[in-house]
């Protein structure tokens, strides 16, 4: 699973406070472990013992958060069904509480669509647009996120990310623009299943519209082992001609077909190459191919003309993917190799009521790379979700969210923190109180040292249905 971190280049302090404000909104949503950062959206609270009269609905909610000397006010509008449609975030100082005209708009959000949903988030600084994020989600969960950056009202960069229904990033595109609005750079990358593998395709275009295309088909890639990095044979084409490259981890060199190609006595199809730059002191590469007509790599050897097999990679092709499901909607995706070996690559489990129980992503060797586990206490009053994420450097961190509920089901306390080994980092506790209608009235957020970080108070406007 590929986790993409957007570059938030403006309003850093205000955005951080907005995130805290959203976290105080009745507990927020569970993290979904997706490779694109998804902003939590405001939701209407669920009425309890004294519900809102049936002929009216909550039309507007204003949340005002005071933190240190800053004030953030978020006004959100809802439909009669309780779904949010738009919101405005304003920032100010403590002195602006009694002077609404001094607040500055820092963010606007709108949501549209029923089956294909698009959320547009605009962020401002000193009244000028700085970023626009458009997130479109299809019915199957596939998403497209387009993030635009502006300087003095001019578009300078556009980043686009595509994910599939399982949250894996399948393609990204980066575009940069000059002062005249002309595109000066573009890179588009199509990824394979392995989050840290050499991409399937990479297309780069410069300011002169010169394009370089690099491709590495599935059959030209041998995955990493515990002792050595992955090996990829990459074809590169550009205005300067075509090249064949060998990529091993961060090592890269050009390949040229060797005159020794016909020296090796074997019935297996193969090609011998010379390395322009030696790898680990060796300058010869032999690639062995399958005999089934697909011409896929099955083995790679690096060495010398006397002994090629000094460093060896072997590939076990996946012949098919199998999907298994159950009555709760749970399913898993399995790789089936030529030799019959089966490796589970993704598994999502639901319990009754289509409630997520766990979600796990595995690499091609069957090792867990990301997982989410949701657990409930015996009385159902405490829910805990743990999201394990493996970083690119191989280290693991776990995001933990624990929600405690009252007897009537309302959220009372939410604790969030990150676990790194035996260390707990960034513990925050949000405690909620409610008004007579059962709506959230107040949220107090405290840090791990017990100090109060922020207080959020909520006010509501109700409308008569059908008007």
C-alpha positions in Angstrom: 0.0 0.0 0.0 1.4 3.3 -1.0 1.0 6.1 1.3 1.2 9.6 -0.4 1.9 12.6 1.8 0.7 15.8 0.4 2.9 18.9 0.7 0.9 21.4 2.7 2.8 24.5 1.8 0.5 27.1 3.4 -1.5 27.7 6.5 0.4 25.1 8.4 -0.6 26.3 11.9 -4.2 26.9 10.9 -4.6 23.6 9.1 -3.2 21.7 12.1 -5.9 23.4 14.3 -8.6 22.5 11.7 -7.5 18.9 11.9 -7.8 19.0 15.7 -11.3 20.6 15.4 -12.5 17.9 13.1 -11.1 15.3 15.5 -13.4 16.8 18.2 -16.4 16.3 16.0 -18.1 13.4 17.8 -15.2 11.1 17.3 -14.7 11.5 13.6 -14.2 8.6 11.2 -11.9 5.6 11.4 -8.6 5.7 9.4 -9.0 3.6 6.4 -5.3 2.9 5.7 -5.5 4.4 2.2 -2.4 5.5 0.1 -4.0 8.9 -0.4 -4.6 11.2 2.6 -8.4 11.6 3.0 -9.8 14.6 5.0 -12.3 13.7 7.7 -15.7 15.2 6.9 -18.2 16.6 9.4 -21.2 14.4 10.2 -24.4 15.1 12.0 -24.7 13.7 15.5 -27.2 11.0 16.3 -30.2 12.2 18.4 -30.6 10.3 21.7 -33.2 10.5 24.6 -34.6 13.9 23.6 -34.5 13.9 19.8 -35.0 16.8 17.5 -38.7 17.1 16.6 -39.6 15.2 13.5 -40.8 18.3 11.6 -37.4 20.0 11.9 -33.8 19.1 11.1 -30.3 20.4 11.9 -29.5 22.8 9.0 -26.4 24.5 10.4 -23.7 23.7 12.9 -21.0 26.1 14.1 -18.0 24.8 16.0 -15.8 27.3 17.7 -12.4 26.1 18.9 -10.2 28.1 21.2 -6.6 27.1 21.4 -3.9 29.3 23.1 -4.5 32.7 21.5 -6.2 31.4 18.3 -9.8 30.9 17.4 -11.1 28.7 14.6 -14.7 28.7 13.6 -16.2 26.0 11.3 -19.7 26.5 9.9 -21.3 23.4 8.3 -24.6 23.0 6.5 -26.6 19.7 6.3 -29.4 18.3 4.2 -32.6 16.9 5.8 -31.0 13.5 5.7 -28.2 14.7 7.9 -25.5 14.6 5.1 -23.2 17.6 5.0 -23.1 19.8 1.8 -20.6 22.6 2.5 -18.5 24.2 5.2 -16.5 27.3 5.8 -13.5 27.6 8.2 -12.5 31.0 9.6 -9.6 31.9 11.8 -8.9 34.7 14.2 -7.6 35.6 17.6 -9.2 35.5 21.1 -10.0 39.2 20.6 -12.1 38.5 17.6 -14.7 36.4 19.5 -17.0 39.4 19.8 -16.1 40.9 16.4 -17.0 38.4 13.7 -16.0 40.8 11.0 -12.4 40.3 11.9 -12.3 36.6 11.1 -10.4 35.5 8.0 -11.7 32.7 5.7 -9.0 30.0 5.5 -11.0 27.1 4.0 -14.1 26.3 2.0 -15.5 22.9 1.3 -18.3 21.6 -0.9 -19.6 18.1 -1.6 -21.6 17.0 -4.6 -22.9 13.8 -6.2 -24.8 10.8 -4.9 -23.0 7.7 -6.2 -19.8 9.3 -7.5 -19.0 11.9 -4.8 -16.7 14.9 -5.3 -15.3 17.0 -2.4 -13.6 20.3 -3.2 -11.5 21.9 -0.6 -10.2 25.4 -1.2 -7.6 26.9 1.2 -6.7 30.6 1.5 -4.0 32.8 2.9 -4.6 36.6 3.3 -7.7 36.2 1.1 -5.8 34.6 -1.8 -6.3 31.1 -2.9 -3.3 28.8 -2.1 -4.5 25.3 -2.7 -7.4 23.4 -4.2 -8.0 19.7 -3.6 -10.6 17.8 -5.6 -11.3 14.3 -4.3 -13.7 12.1 -6.4 -14.7 8.7 -5.0 -16.5 6.1 -7.2 -19.0 3.6 -6.0 -16.4 0.8 -5.8 -14.1 3.0 -3.6 -11.7 4.0 -6.3 -10.5 7.6 -6.0 -9.0 10.4 -7.9 -7.3 13.3 -6.0 -6.2 16.4 -7.7 -4.2 18.9 -5.6 -3.4 22.3 -7.1 -0.9 24.9 -5.6 -1.2 28.6 -6.3 1.2 31.6 -5.8 -0.2 35.1 -6.2 -3.3 33.5 -7.8 -1.3 31.6 -10.4 -1.2 27.8 -10.7 2.3 26.5 -10.0 1.9 22.8 -9.4 -0.7 20.1 -9.9 -0.5 16.6 -8.3 -2.9 13.9 -9.3 -3.2 10.5 -7.6 -5.4 7.5 -8.5 -6.2 4.6 -6.1 -8.2 1.4 -6.7 -11.1 0.1 -4.5 -8.6 -1.4 -2.1 -6.9 1.9 -1.5 -3.7 1.1 -3.4 -2.2 3.9 -5.4 -2.2 2.9 -9.1 -0.9 6.1 -10.8 0.4 9.5 -9.9 1.1 12.6 -12.0 3.1 15.7 -11.1 2.9 18.9 -13.3 4.7 22.2 -12.7 3.9 25.5 -14.4 5.8 28.7 -15.2 4.7 32.3 -14.7 3.1 32.3 -18.2 0.9 29.4 -17.3 2.8 27.0 -19.6 3.7 23.6 -18.2 7.4 23.2 -17.6 7.5 19.7 -16.2 5.4 16.5 -16.0 6.0 13.1 -14.6 3.4 10.3 -14.7 4.1 7.0 -12.9 2.0 3.8 -13.1 2.7 1.5 -10.2 2.7 -2.3 -9.8 1.2 -4.0 -6.8 4.4 -3.8 -4.7 4.4 -0.3 -3.1 8.2 0.0 -3.2 8.9 -1.7 -6.5 10.2 -0.1 -9.7 7.2 1.4 -11.5 5.6 -0.3 -14.5 5.8 2.9 -16.5 7.3 6.4 -15.9 6.8 9.2 -18.4 8.7 12.5 -18.0 8.3 15.6 -20.1 10.4 18.7 -19.8 9.8 22.4 -20.7 10.8 21.8 -24.3 8.2 19.0 -24.5 10.9 16.4 -24.8 9.5 13.1 -23.4 11.4 10.2 -21.9 9.5 6.9 -21.3 10.7 4.2 -19.0 8.9 0.8 -18.8 9.4 -2.3 -16.8 6.9 -5.0 -17.6 5.8 -7.5 -15.0 7.9 -10.1 -16.8 11.0 -8.0 -16.5 11.0 -7.6 -12.7 12.3 -10.0 -10.0 11.2 -9.1 -6.5 13.5 -8.5 -3.6 14.6 -11.2 -1.2 15.8 -11.0 2.4 19.4 -10.7 1.3 19.3 -8.5 -1.9 17.1 -5.8 -3.4 14.8 -6.3 -6.4 16.1 -6.5 -9.9 14.5 -4.8 -12.9 15.2 -4.5 -16.6 14.0 -1.2 -17.8 13.5 0.0 -21.4 14.0 3.7 -21.9 13.1 5.7 -25.0 13.6 9.4 -25.7 14.5 11.8 -28.4 18.2 10.8 -27.8 17.4 7.1 -28.6 16.6 3.9 -26.8 18.5 2.3 -23.9 18.2 -0.8 -21.8 18.9 -0.3 -18.1 19.5 -2.6 -15.2 18.1 -1.3 -11.9 19.0 -3.0 -8.6 17.7 -1.0 -5.6 19.4 2.4 -6.0 21.9 1.1 -8.5 21.4 1.8 -12.2 23.5 1.1 -15.2 23.1 0.7 -19.0 23.1 -2.7 -20.6 24.5 -3.8 -23.9 24.1 -7.3 -25.4 27.3 -9.3 -25.1 29.1 -11.2 -27.9 29.2 -14.1 -25.5 25.4 -14.6 -25.9 25.8 -17.9 -27.7 28.6 -19.3 -25.6 26.5 -20.8 -22.8 25.3 -24.3 -23.7 21.7 -24.5 -22.5 18.3 -25.3 -24.0 16.7 -22.5 -21.9 16.3 -19.1 -23.7 18.7 -16.6 -22.4 20.6 -13.4 -23.2 24.0 -12.2 -21.9 24.7 -8.5 -21.3 27.6 -6.3 -20.4 27.2 -3.8 -17.6 28.4 -0.3 -18.3 29.2 0.1 -14.6 30.0 -3.0 -12.5 27.7 -4.2 -9.8 29.5 -5.4 -6.7 32.6 -5.8 -8.8 30.9 -7.9 -11.5 30.2 -6.8 -15.1 28.2 -9.6 -16.7 24.5 -10.3 -16.5 22.6 -13.3 -17.8 18.8 -13.3 -18.1 16.9 -16.6 -18.4 13.4 -16.6 -19.9 10.4 -18.9 -19.8 9.7 -21.3 -22.7 5.9 -20.8 -22.8 6.0 -18.0 -25.3 5.5 -15.2 -22.8 9.2 -14.5 -22.7 9.1 -13.7 -18.9 12.2 -13.6 -16.8 12.7 -16.7 -14.6 16.3 -16.1 -13.4 19.0 -13.5 -13.4 22.7 -14.1 -12.7 25.5 -11.5 -12.2 29.1 -12.5 -12.4 32.0 -12.9 -14.8 32.5 -14.7 -18.1 34.0 -17.6 -16.2 31.3 -17.8 -13.6 28.0 -15.9 -14.1 26.1 -17.1 -11.0 28.0 -15.1 -8.4 24.7 -13.3 -7.5 21.4 -14.9 -8.4 17.7 -13.9 -8.5 14.9 -16.3 -9.3 11.3 -15.3 -10.2 8.1 -17.3 -9.6 5.5 -15.9 -12.0 1.9 -15.4 -10.8 -0.4 -17.2 -13.2 -3.7 -15.9 -11.8 -5.4 -14.0 -9.0 -8.2 -15.7 -7.0 -10.8 -13.9 -5.0 -12.7 -15.5 -2.1 -15.7 -14.0 -0.3 -18.2 -14.8 2.5 -21.8 -14.0 3.5 -20.7 -10.9 5.5 -19.0 -9.3 2.5 -15.5 -10.2 3.6 -13.0 -11.1 0.8 -9.4 -11.8 0.1 -7.2 -11.7 -3.0 -4.7 -14.5 -3.6 -1.8 -14.8 -6.0 -1.4 -18.3 -7.5 2.1 -19.1 -8.8 3.1 -21.5 -11.5 4.2 -24.1 -9.0 0.9 -24.0 -7.2 2.1 -21.8 -4.3 -0.6 -19.4 -3.1 0.1 -16.1 -1.4 -2.6 -14.0 0.2 -2.1 -10.3 -0.9 -5.1 -8.6 0.6 -7.8 -9.5 3.1 -10.8 -7.6 4.5 -13.1 -9.1 7.1 -16.5 -7.8 8.2 -18.7 -8.8 11.0 -22.5 -8.8 11.0 -24.0 -5.5 9.8 -21.1 -4.9 7.4 -19.0 -3.6 10.2 -15.2 -3.7 9.5 -13.4 -6.2 11.6 -9.9 -6.2 10.0 -8.1 -5.3 6.9 -4.6 -6.6 6.0 -2.3 -6.0 3.0 0.6 -8.4 2.3 3.7 -8.1 0.1 4.5 -10.7 -2.6 6.2 -12.9 0.0 3.2 -13.0 2.3 4.6 -10.5 4.9 2.2 -8.0 6.4 2.8 -4.4 5.2 -0.3 -2.7 6.5 -3.2 -3.7 8.7 -6.2 -2.4 10.5 -7.8 -4.3 13.4 -11.0 -3.2 15.1 -12.0 -4.6 18.4 -14.9 -4.1 20.8 -15.0 -4.6 24.6 -17.3 -7.3 26.0 -20.0 -4.7 26.9 -19.7 -3.0 23.5 -18.9 0.3 25.2 -15.2 0.6 24.1 -14.0 0.3 20.5 -10.4 0.2 19.5 -8.8 0.4 16.1 -5.2 -0.3 15.4 -3.7 0.6 12.1 -0.2 -0.9 11.4 1.8 0.9 8.7 5.1 -0.2 7.3 7.2 2.8 6.1 9.5 2.8 3.1 12.5 2.2 5.3 10.9 -0.9 6.8 10.1 0.5 10.2 6.6 -0.1 11.6 4.3 2.3 13.4 0.7 1.7 14.7 -2.0 4.4 14.8 -4.4 3.7 17.7 -7.9 5.1 18.3 -9.9 4.2 21.3 -13.5 5.3 21.6 -15.6 5.0 24.8 -19.4 5.4 24.6 -22.1 6.1 27.1 -25.0 3.7 27.7 -27.1 5.4 25.1 -24.3 4.9 22.5 -23.0 8.5 22.4 -19.3 9.0 22.2 -17.9 10.2 25.6 -14.1 9.9 25.3 -11.8 9.4 22.3 -8.1 8.7 22.7 -5.6 8.7 19.8 -1.9 8.0 19.8 0.9 6.5 17.7 2.9 3.5 19.0 6.5 3.1 17.8 7.8 -0.1 19.4 7.2 0.3 23.1 6.8 4.1 22.9 3.5 5.9 22.9 3.7 9.2 21.0 1.3 12.1 20.7 -1.4 10.9 23.1 -4.5 13.1 22.8 -7.8 12.7 24.7 -11.1 14.3 23.6 -14.0 14.4 26.1 -17.5 15.2 24.9 -20.6 16.7 26.5 -24.1 16.9 24.9 -27.1 19.3 24.9 -30.7 18.5 25.6 -31.3 17.4 21.9 -28.4 14.9 22.1 -26.1 17.0 19.9 -22.4 17.5 20.9 -22.2 20.7 22.9 -18.6 20.8 23.9 -15.3 18.9 23.4 -12.2 19.4 25.5 -8.9 18.1 24.1 -6.0 17.4 26.4 -2.4 16.3 25.6 -0.5 13.4 27.2 0.8 15.6 30.0 -2.7 16.5 31.0 -2.7 20.1 29.8 -5.8 21.4 28.0 -4.9 22.0 24.3 -8.3 23.3 23.1 -12.0 23.7 23.9 -14.6 23.4 21.1 -18.2 24.6 21.6 -21.0 23.9 19.2 -24.2 25.8 18.3 -27.0 24.7 16.0 -29.6 26.2 13.7 -32.7 24.1 12.9 -35.1 24.4 9.9 -38.5 23.1 9.2 -38.5 20.1 6.8 -39.6 20.8 3.3 -38.7 24.5 3.5 
